[in-house]
Amino acid sequence: MSEVNHPEAHVNEEPRNDFMDVGVGFGVTFGIMLVISVAAAVISFLMS
């Protein structure tokens, strides 16, 4: 007989903290956008 894999019997090999993943994602995105906006402001100030 072939072995049937049931989702209920699946073991989560790599548990993750979804809240921390989302928080880190927002933080990294905010940091990148902040760096880009500060750089654009500095370049705009230097060109004037």
N, CA, C and O atoms as a Maestro MAE file, in Angstrom:
{
 s_m_m2io_version
 :::
 2.0.0
}

f_m_ct {
 s_m_title
 :::
 protein
 m_atom[192] {
  # First column is atom index #
  i_m_mmod_type
  r_m_x_coord
  r_m_y_coord
  r_m_z_coord
  i_m_residue_number
  s_m_chain_name
  s_m_pdb_residue_name
  s_m_pdb_atom_name
  i_m_atomic_number
  :::
  1 25 0.836 -1.195 0.000 1 A "MET " " N  " 7
  2 3 0.000 0.000 0.000 1 A "MET " " CA " 6
  3 2 0.878 1.255 0.000 1 A "MET " " C  " 6
  4 15 1.943 1.280 0.615 1 A "MET " " O  " 8
  5 25 0.421 2.279 -0.688 2 A "SER " " N  " 7
  6 3 1.185 3.534 -0.728 2 A "SER " " CA " 6
  7 2 0.857 4.378 0.513 2 A "SER " " C  " 6
  8 15 -0.268 4.384 1.014 2 A "SER " " O  " 8
  9 25 1.866 5.073 0.972 3 A "GLU " " N  " 7
  10 3 1.707 5.927 2.154 3 A "GLU " " CA " 6
  11 2 0.969 7.205 1.760 3 A "GLU " " C  " 6
  12 15 1.357 7.889 0.812 3 A "GLU " " O  " 8
  13 25 -0.101 7.521 2.499 4 A "VAL " " N  " 7
  14 3 -0.880 8.729 2.230 4 A "VAL " " CA " 6
  15 2 -0.464 9.784 3.247 4 A "VAL " " C  " 6
  16 15 -0.463 9.526 4.450 4 A "VAL " " O  " 8
  17 25 -0.111 10.967 2.767 5 A "ASN " " N  " 7
  18 3 0.293 12.062 3.647 5 A "ASN " " CA " 6
  19 2 -0.902 12.960 3.936 5 A "ASN " " C  " 6
  20 15 -1.517 13.526 3.032 5 A "ASN " " O  " 8
  21 25 -1.209 13.071 5.220 6 A "HIS " " N  " 7
  22 3 -2.331 13.907 5.634 6 A "HIS " " CA " 6
  23 2 -1.806 15.230 6.176 6 A "HIS " " C  " 6
  24 15 -0.813 15.238 6.904 6 A "HIS " " O  " 8
  25 25 -2.451 16.361 5.839 7 A "PRO " " N  " 7
  26 3 -1.984 17.646 6.363 7 A "PRO " " CA " 6
  27 2 -2.036 17.718 7.890 7 A "PRO " " C  " 6
  28 15 -1.227 18.410 8.507 7 A "PRO " " O  " 8
  29 25 -2.993 17.001 8.502 8 A "GLU " " N  " 7
  30 3 -3.117 17.044 9.965 8 A "GLU " " CA " 6
  31 2 -1.911 16.408 10.649 8 A "GLU " " C  " 6
  32 15 -1.566 16.776 11.772 8 A "GLU " " O  " 8
  33 25 -1.272 15.460 9.976 9 A "ALA " " N  " 7
  34 3 -0.139 14.752 10.567 9 A "ALA " " CA " 6
  35 2 1.188 15.440 10.268 9 A "ALA " " C  " 6
  36 15 2.242 14.981 10.707 9 A "ALA " " O  " 8
  37 25 1.137 16.528 9.531 10 A "HIS " " N  " 7
  38 3 2.382 17.196 9.139 10 A "HIS " " CA " 6
  39 2 2.981 17.924 10.340 10 A "HIS " " C  " 6
  40 15 2.283 18.636 11.063 10 A "HIS " " O  " 8
  41 25 4.276 17.736 10.537 11 A "VAL " " N  " 7
  42 3 4.987 18.404 11.623 11 A "VAL " " CA " 6
  43 2 5.631 19.659 11.060 11 A "VAL " " C  " 6
  44 15 6.296 19.622 10.025 11 A "VAL " " O  " 8
  45 25 5.425 20.765 11.753 12 A "ASN " " N  " 7
  46 3 6.025 22.028 11.319 12 A "ASN " " CA " 6
  47 2 7.504 22.003 11.690 12 A "ASN " " C  " 6
  48 15 7.861 22.197 12.852 12 A "ASN " " O  " 8
  49 25 8.365 21.762 10.696 13 A "GLU " " N  " 7
  50 3 9.795 21.609 10.970 13 A "GLU " " CA " 6
  51 2 10.433 22.928 11.369 13 A "GLU " " C  " 6
  52 15 11.384 22.941 12.151 13 A "GLU " " O  " 8
  53 25 9.928 24.032 10.846 14 A "GLU " " N  " 7
  54 3 10.563 25.324 11.078 14 A "GLU " " CA " 6
  55 2 9.516 26.331 11.552 14 A "GLU " " C  " 6
  56 15 8.994 27.105 10.750 14 A "GLU " " O  " 8
  57 25 9.208 26.325 12.845 15 A "PRO " " N  " 7
  58 3 8.186 27.261 13.336 15 A "PRO " " CA " 6
  59 2 8.651 28.706 13.202 15 A "PRO " " C  " 6
  60 15 9.822 29.015 13.422 15 A "PRO " " O  " 8
  61 25 7.738 29.575 12.844 16 A "ARG " " N  " 7
  62 3 8.057 30.982 12.633 16 A "ARG " " CA " 6
  63 2 7.104 31.851 13.449 16 A "ARG " " C  " 6
  64 15 5.964 31.472 13.718 16 A "ARG " " O  " 8
  65 25 7.602 33.024 13.835 17 A "ASN " " N  " 7
  66 3 6.779 33.990 14.527 17 A "ASN " " CA " 6
  67 2 6.287 34.981 13.486 17 A "ASN " " C  " 6
  68 15 7.024 35.880 13.081 17 A "ASN " " O  " 8
  69 25 5.029 34.818 13.048 18 A "ASP " " N  " 7
  70 3 4.510 35.643 11.958 18 A "ASP " " CA " 6
  71 2 4.462 37.112 12.342 18 A "ASP " " C  " 6
  72 15 4.722 37.973 11.501 18 A "ASP " " O  " 8
  73 25 4.134 37.422 13.594 19 A "PHE " " N  " 7
  74 3 4.040 38.818 14.014 19 A "PHE " " CA " 6
  75 2 5.404 39.501 13.910 19 A "PHE " " C  " 6
  76 15 5.499 40.641 13.456 19 A "PHE " " O  " 8
  77 25 6.456 38.803 14.332 20 A "MET " " N  " 7
  78 3 7.792 39.386 14.237 20 A "MET " " CA " 6
  79 2 8.228 39.512 12.778 20 A "MET " " C  " 6
  80 15 8.889 40.487 12.420 20 A "MET " " O  " 8
  81 25 7.873 38.552 11.934 21 A "ASP " " N  " 7
  82 3 8.213 38.645 10.510 21 A "ASP " " CA " 6
  83 2 7.579 39.884 9.889 21 A "ASP " " C  " 6
  84 15 8.229 40.612 9.139 21 A "ASP " " O  " 8
  85 25 6.299 40.122 10.205 22 A "VAL " " N  " 7
  86 3 5.612 41.297 9.660 22 A "VAL " " CA " 6
  87 2 6.224 42.569 10.226 22 A "VAL " " C  " 6
  88 15 6.420 43.541 9.496 22 A "VAL " " O  " 8
  89 25 6.528 42.573 11.524 23 A "GLY " " N  " 7
  90 3 7.123 43.754 12.145 23 A "GLY " " CA " 6
  91 2 8.472 44.090 11.557 23 A "GLY " " C  " 6
  92 15 8.758 45.253 11.274 23 A "GLY " " O  " 8
  93 25 9.311 43.077 11.368 24 A "VAL " " N  " 7
  94 3 10.632 43.309 10.777 24 A "VAL " " CA " 6
  95 2 10.479 43.774 9.334 24 A "VAL " " C  " 6
  96 15 11.226 44.643 8.883 24 A "VAL " " O  " 8
  97 25 9.537 43.215 8.616 25 A "GLY " " N  " 7
  98 3 9.300 43.638 7.235 25 A "GLY " " CA " 6
  99 2 8.898 45.100 7.152 25 A "GLY " " C  " 6
  100 15 9.412 45.845 6.318 25 A "GLY " " O  " 8
  101 25 7.961 45.517 8.032 26 A "PHE " " N  " 7
  102 3 7.563 46.925 8.047 26 A "PHE " " CA " 6
  103 2 8.743 47.811 8.428 26 A "PHE " " C  " 6
  104 15 8.942 48.871 7.834 26 A "PHE " " O  " 8
  105 25 9.525 47.384 9.412 27 A "GLY " " N  " 7
  106 3 10.661 48.194 9.848 27 A "GLY " " CA " 6
  107 2 11.697 48.367 8.759 27 A "GLY " " C  " 6
  108 15 12.193 49.472 8.543 27 A "GLY " " O  " 8
  109 25 12.032 47.274 8.063 28 A "VAL " " N  " 7
  110 3 13.025 47.348 6.990 28 A "VAL " " CA " 6
  111 2 12.502 48.220 5.854 28 A "VAL " " C  " 6
  112 15 13.241 49.043 5.313 28 A "VAL " " O  " 8
  113 25 11.232 48.044 5.488 29 A "THR " " N  " 7
  114 3 10.654 48.857 4.420 29 A "THR " " CA " 6
  115 2 10.668 50.330 4.799 29 A "THR " " C  " 6
  116 15 11.018 51.181 3.980 29 A "THR " " O  " 8
  117 25 10.286 50.638 6.047 30 A "PHE " " N  " 7
  118 3 10.293 52.027 6.506 30 A "PHE " " CA " 6
  119 2 11.710 52.593 6.476 30 A "PHE " " C  " 6
  120 15 11.910 53.733 6.057 30 A "PHE " " O  " 8
  121 25 12.688 51.815 6.915 31 A "GLY " " N  " 7
  122 3 14.074 52.285 6.918 31 A "GLY " " CA " 6
  123 2 14.590 52.572 5.521 31 A "GLY " " C  " 6
  124 15 15.263 53.580 5.304 31 A "GLY " " O  " 8
  125 25 14.282 51.696 4.567 32 A "ILE " " N  " 7
  126 3 14.736 51.912 3.189 32 A "ILE " " CA " 6
  127 2 14.083 53.158 2.610 32 A "ILE " " C  " 6
  128 15 14.752 53.970 1.972 32 A "ILE " " O  " 8
  129 25 12.768 53.316 2.829 33 A "MET " " N  " 7
  130 3 12.070 54.501 2.327 33 A "MET " " CA " 6
  131 2 12.616 55.774 2.976 33 A "MET " " C  " 6
  132 15 12.726 56.809 2.320 33 A "MET " " O  " 8
  133 25 12.957 55.695 4.263 34 A "LEU " " N  " 7
  134 3 13.505 56.864 4.968 34 A "LEU " " CA " 6
  135 2 14.856 57.253 4.380 34 A "LEU " " C  " 6
  136 15 15.117 58.435 4.155 34 A "LEU " " O  " 8
  137 25 15.717 56.266 4.129 35 A "VAL " " N  " 7
  138 3 17.030 56.552 3.551 35 A "VAL " " CA " 6
  139 2 16.875 57.170 2.168 35 A "VAL " " C  " 6
  140 15 17.568 58.132 1.839 35 A "VAL " " O  " 8
  141 25 15.964 56.623 1.348 36 A "ILE " " N  " 7
  142 3 15.758 57.164 0.004 36 A "ILE " " CA " 6
  143 2 15.244 58.599 0.078 36 A "ILE " " C  " 6
  144 15 15.711 59.458 -0.669 36 A "ILE " " O  " 8
  145 25 14.291 58.871 0.966 37 A "SER " " N  " 7
  146 3 13.729 60.215 1.044 37 A "SER " " CA " 6
  147 2 14.743 61.216 1.585 37 A "SER " " C  " 6
  148 15 14.794 62.352 1.114 37 A "SER " " O  " 8
  149 25 15.556 60.815 2.570 38 A "VAL " " N  " 7
  150 3 16.593 61.712 3.086 38 A "VAL " " CA " 6
  151 2 17.626 61.993 2.010 38 A "VAL " " C  " 6
  152 15 18.061 63.135 1.860 38 A "VAL " " O  " 8
  153 25 18.027 60.980 1.260 39 A "ALA " " N  " 7
  154 3 18.987 61.183 0.179 39 A "ALA " " CA " 6
  155 2 18.404 62.113 -0.880 39 A "ALA " " C  " 6
  156 15 19.112 62.985 -1.383 39 A "ALA " " O  " 8
  157 25 17.137 61.947 -1.226 40 A "ALA " " N  " 7
  158 3 16.513 62.826 -2.220 40 A "ALA " " CA " 6
  159 2 16.454 64.253 -1.700 40 A "ALA " " C  " 6
  160 15 16.674 65.193 -2.463 40 A "ALA " " O  " 8
  161 25 16.159 64.434 -0.413 41 A "ALA " " N  " 7
  162 3 16.111 65.786 0.162 41 A "ALA " " CA " 6
  163 2 17.495 66.423 0.155 41 A "ALA " " C  " 6
  164 15 17.624 67.604 -0.165 41 A "ALA " " O  " 8
  165 25 18.526 65.668 0.500 42 A "VAL " " N  " 7
  166 3 19.894 66.212 0.506 42 A "VAL " " CA " 6
  167 2 20.318 66.583 -0.915 42 A "VAL " " C  " 6
  168 15 20.887 67.653 -1.129 42 A "VAL " " O  " 8
  169 25 20.048 65.713 -1.882 43 A "ILE " " N  " 7
  170 3 20.417 66.014 -3.264 43 A "ILE " " CA " 6
  171 2 19.657 67.246 -3.753 43 A "ILE " " C  " 6
  172 15 20.231 68.110 -4.416 43 A "ILE " " O  " 8
  173 25 18.368 67.326 -3.426 44 A "SER " " N  " 7
  174 3 17.577 68.482 -3.824 44 A "SER " " CA " 6
  175 2 18.117 69.762 -3.186 44 A "SER " " C  " 6
  176 15 18.160 70.809 -3.831 44 A "SER " " O  " 8
  177 25 18.525 69.678 -1.933 45 A "PHE " " N  " 7
  178 3 19.081 70.862 -1.245 45 A "PHE " " CA " 6
  179 2 20.423 71.285 -1.853 45 A "PHE " " C  " 6
  180 15 20.699 72.476 -1.992 45 A "PHE " " O  " 8
  181 25 21.253 70.298 -2.215 46 A "LEU " " N  " 7
  182 3 22.560 70.610 -2.786 46 A "LEU " " CA " 6
  183 2 22.455 71.181 -4.193 46 A "LEU " " C  " 6
  184 15 23.313 71.957 -4.614 46 A "LEU " " O  " 8
  185 25 21.411 70.804 -4.921 47 A "MET " " N  " 7
  186 3 21.257 71.283 -6.292 47 A "MET " " CA " 6
  187 2 20.678 72.694 -6.344 47 A "MET " " C  " 6
  188 15 20.766 73.351 -7.381 47 A "MET " " O  " 8
  189 25 20.090 73.171 -5.255 48 A "SER " " N  " 7
  190 3 19.473 74.501 -5.279 48 A "SER " " CA " 6
  191 2 20.472 75.599 -4.982 48 A "SER " " C  " 6
  192 15 20.109 76.776 -4.964 48 A "SER " " O  " 8
  :::
 }
 m_bond[191] {
  # First column is bond index #
  i_m_from
  i_m_to
  i_m_order
  :::
  1 1 2 1
  2 2 3 1
  3 3 4 2
  4 3 5 1
  5 5 6 1
  6 6 7 1
  7 7 8 2
  8 7 9 1
  9 9 10 1
  10 10 11 1
  11 11 12 2
  12 11 13 1
  13 13 14 1
  14 14 15 1
  15 15 16 2
  16 15 17 1
  17 17 18 1
  18 18 19 1
  19 19 20 2
  20 19 21 1
  21 21 22 1
  22 22 23 1
  23 23 24 2
  24 23 25 1
  25 25 26 1
  26 26 27 1
  27 27 28 2
  28 27 29 1
  29 29 30 1
  30 30 31 1
  31 31 32 2
  32 31 33 1
  33 33 34 1
  34 34 35 1
  35 35 36 2
  36 35 37 1
  37 37 38 1
  38 38 39 1
  39 39 40 2
  40 39 41 1
  41 41 42 1
  42 42 43 1
  43 43 44 2
  44 43 45 1
  45 45 46 1
  46 46 47 1
  47 47 48 2
  48 47 49 1
  49 49 50 1
  50 50 51 1
  51 51 52 2
  52 51 53 1
  53 53 54 1
  54 54 55 1
  55 55 56 2
  56 55 57 1
  57 57 58 1
  58 58 59 1
  59 59 60 2
  60 59 61 1
  61 61 62 1
  62 62 63 1
  63 63 64 2
  64 63 65 1
  65 65 66 1
  66 66 67 1
  67 67 68 2
  68 67 69 1
  69 69 70 1
  70 70 71 1
  71 71 72 2
  72 71 73 1
  73 73 74 1
  74 74 75 1
  75 75 76 2
  76 75 77 1
  77 77 78 1
  78 78 79 1
  79 79 80 2
  80 79 81 1
  81 81 82 1
  82 82 83 1
  83 83 84 2
  84 83 85 1
  85 85 86 1
  86 86 87 1
  87 87 88 2
  88 87 89 1
  89 89 90 1
  90 90 91 1
  91 91 92 2
  92 91 93 1
  93 93 94 1
  94 94 95 1
  95 95 96 2
  96 95 97 1
  97 97 98 1
  98 98 99 1
  99 99 100 2
  100 99 101 1
  101 101 102 1
  102 102 103 1
  103 103 104 2
  104 103 105 1
  105 105 106 1
  106 106 107 1
  107 107 108 2
  108 107 109 1
  109 109 110 1
  110 110 111 1
  111 111 112 2
  112 111 113 1
  113 113 114 1
  114 114 115 1
  115 115 116 2
  116 115 117 1
  117 117 118 1
  118 118 119 1
  119 119 120 2
  120 119 121 1
  121 121 122 1
  122 122 123 1
  123 123 124 2
  124 123 125 1
  125 125 126 1
  126 126 127 1
  127 127 128 2
  128 127 129 1
  129 129 130 1
  130 130 131 1
  131 131 132 2
  132 131 133 1
  133 133 134 1
  134 134 135 1
  135 135 136 2
  136 135 137 1
  137 137 138 1
  138 138 139 1
  139 139 140 2
  140 139 141 1
  141 141 142 1
  142 142 143 1
  143 143 144 2
  144 143 145 1
  145 145 146 1
  146 146 147 1
  147 147 148 2
  148 147 149 1
  149 149 150 1
  150 150 151 1
  151 151 152 2
  152 151 153 1
  153 153 154 1
  154 154 155 1
  155 155 156 2
  156 155 157 1
  157 157 158 1
  158 158 159 1
  159 159 160 2
  160 159 161 1
  161 161 162 1
  162 162 163 1
  163 163 164 2
  164 163 165 1
  165 165 166 1
  166 166 167 1
  167 167 168 2
  168 167 169 1
  169 169 170 1
  170 170 171 1
  171 171 172 2
  172 171 173 1
  173 173 174 1
  174 174 175 1
  175 175 176 2
  176 175 177 1
  177 177 178 1
  178 178 179 1
  179 179 180 2
  180 179 181 1
  181 181 182 1
  182 182 183 1
  183 183 184 2
  184 183 185 1
  185 185 186 1
  186 186 187 1
  187 187 188 2
  188 187 189 1
  189 189 190 1
  190 190 191 1
  191 191 192 2
  :::
 }
}
